[in-house]
Amino acid sequence: MSISNQNKAYFFAATAIFFWSTVATAFKLSLEYLEPVQLVFYATIFSVLALFFILLFQGKLKLIRRFTMESLLRCALLAILNPCLYYIILLKAYDILPAQEAMAINYSWVVMIIILSIPILKQKIGMNAFLSIIISYFGVIVIATNGDILSLQFDNPKGVIYALITTVIWALFWLFNTKHKNDTVVSLFLIFLFSLPFIAFAVLFSSTFVIPSMNGFIGAAYVGLFEMGITFVVWQSALRMTSNIAKVTSLVFITPFLSLLIVQLVLKEVEQPLLETVMKECKGNQTLASQVLGLNRGTLRTKLKDYNLI
């Protein structure tokens, strides 16, 4: 493997990590204009379109014909897990919790994969792994209680539960996906395509179909392209080019730190001045302010607490 290819692998990996690091911020901003299930629906459409054109460019669309009925059924079942359940529940967590809290809890999926690999893949874990699991979930408790671990009082237990559920769903998706031997990009395209009817049903059941505003449209496009679609292909390219997968995959642990940094920089620059202005114009009336901003009162109150405005 040439040095140039290894450098390309690092470049592609860094690109993927950068975009994944911006997603927590994109979630929070987009959820101001769309409900969680609506955002998932439109983002998935953008993801399907992006993957379709990538496959068209790569000349891989013909590979779909090689999928057996069993493989297609597997893709349909995986579609229920991700993106359908995973992103709907994840965005509910982001809608309720501060972005940095939802993101940090969600990233404990790494630990959940280790736990669920024991019954699913019959793997064994050593004492070091066991201790790492305990330390990781101790960290989750610290985050969820805002550091007041002795009281075990959660500001928003529903949001914490949602975030923890996403770790189980994400882990199950990738563990069940390990036995999928078909082309990964084609498989991803079919999984996201098959998910659309399920997500559409979820919209009909729990919300309404709306035409997004321009801001909502841009947010859905960004999430669909750079969380669900293109970034996955970029990451796969990095793994194909590298001569040492461990060196590339270890870079993913930079994502939580970068994500927290971007959340602090962007959301405070955008949201805090907006909330301050609206609350001033509404003379502190949260009900009126929530109507002006298009937010439910609970979400507005959470944001005001985040920025110490109440």
Long-range contacts (C-beta under 8 A, 24 or more apart in sequence): 1-242, 1-243, 5-241, 5-242, 5-243, 6-241, 6-242, 6-243, 6-244, 8-241, 9-237, 9-238, 9-239, 9-240, 9-241, 9-242, 9-243, 9-248, 10-238, 10-242, 10-248, 10-251, 11-238, 12-234, 12-235, 12-237, 12-238, 12-241, 13-235, 13-238, 13-242, 13-248, 13-251, 13-252, 14-251, 15-231, 15-234, 16-231, 16-232, 16-234, 16-235, 16-238, 17-251, 17-252, 17-254, 17-255, 17-258, 18-258, 19-226, 19-227, 19-230, 19-231, 19-234, 20-226, 20-227, 20-231, 20-252, 20-255, 20-259, 21-254, 21-255, 21-258, 21-259, 21-261, 21-262, 22-226, 22-259, 22-262, 23-223, 23-226, 23-227, 23-259, 24-94, 24-99, 24-100, 24-102, 24-103, 24-259, 24-262, 24-263, 25-99, 25-259, 25-262, 25-263, 25-266, 25-267, 26-219, 26-222, 26-223, 26-226, 26-227, 27-90, 27-91, 27-94, 27-99, 27-102, 27-223, 28-94, 28-99, 28-263, 28-267, 28-271, 29-215, 29-219, 29-266, 29-267, 29-270, 30-215, 30-216, 30-219, 30-220, 30-222, 30-223, 31-91, 31-94, 31-95, 32-215, 32-293, 32-294, 32-295, 33-212, 33-213, 33-215, 33-216, 33-219, 33-294, 34-210, 34-212, 34-216, 34-219, 34-220, 35-95, 35-207, 36-88, 36-91, 36-92, 36-94, 36-95, 37-88, 37-91, 37-199, 37-202, 37-203, 37-206, 37-207, 38-203, 38-207, 38-209, 38-210, 38-212, 38-216, 39-91, 39-216, 39-219, 39-220, 39-223, 40-83, 40-84, 40-87, 40-88, 40-91, 40-199, 40-202, 41-196, 41-199, 41-200, 41-202, 41-203, 42-212, 42-216, 42-217, 42-220, 42-221, 42-224, 43-83, 43-87, 43-220, 43-221, 43-223, 43-224, 43-227, 43-228, 44-83, 44-87, 44-192, 44-195, 44-196, 44-199, 44-224, 44-228, 45-196, 45-220, 45-224, 46-220, 46-221, 46-223, 46-224, 46-225, 46-228, 46-229, 47-83, 47-192, 47-224, 47-225, 47-228, 47-229, 48-189, 48-192, 48-193, 48-196, 48-229, 50-224, 50-225, 50-229, 50-230, 51-185, 51-188, 51-189, 51-192, 51-229, 51-233, 52-189, 54-185, 54-229, 54-230, 54-233, 55-185, 55-186, 55-189, 58-185, 60-183, 60-185, 60-186, 63-182, 63-183, 63-186, 64-186, 64-190, 66-182, 67-182, 67-186, 67-190, 71-180, 71-182, 72-190, 74-180, 75-187, 75-190, 75-191, 75-194, 76-194, 78-173, 78-176, 78-177, 78-180, 78-191, 79-191, 79-192, 79-193, 79-194, 79-195, 79-198, 80-195, 80-198, 81-169, 81-172, 81-173, 81-176, 82-169, 82-170, 82-173, 82-191, 82-195, 83-191, 83-192, 83-195, 83-199, 83-228, 84-195, 84-198, 84-199, 84-202, 85-169, 86-166, 86-169, 86-170, 86-173, 87-228, 88-199, 88-202, 89-162, 89-165, 89-166, 89-169, 90-162, 90-163, 90-166, 92-159, 92-162, 93-159, 93-160, 93-162, 93-163, 93-166, 95-299, 96-156, 96-158, 96-159, 96-162, 96-298, 96-299, 96-302, 97-156, 97-159, 97-160, 97-163, 97-302, 98-302, 98-306, 99-263, 99-267, 100-259, 100-260, 100-263, 100-264, 101-143, 101-144, 101-159, 101-163, 102-159, 102-163, 103-256, 103-259, 103-260, 103-263, 104-139, 104-140, 104-143, 104-256, 104-260, 105-140, 105-143, 105-144, 105-160, 105-163, 105-164, 105-167, 106-163, 106-166, 106-167, 107-255, 107-256, 108-136, 108-137, 108-139, 108-140, 108-164, 108-167, 109-166, 109-167, 109-170, 109-171, 110-136, 111-136, 111-137, 111-167, 112-167, 112-168, 112-170, 112-171, 113-170, 113-171, 113-174, 113-175, 115-171, 116-168, 116-171, 116-172, 116-175, 117-175, 120-172, 120-175, 120-176, 121-175, 121-178, 140-164, 156-302, 184-236, 185-232, 185-233, 185-236, 188-232, 192-228, 192-229, 268-307, 271-303, 271-307, 272-307, 272-309, 275-300, 275-303, 275-304, 275-307, 275-309, 276-307, 276-309, 279-304, 279-309
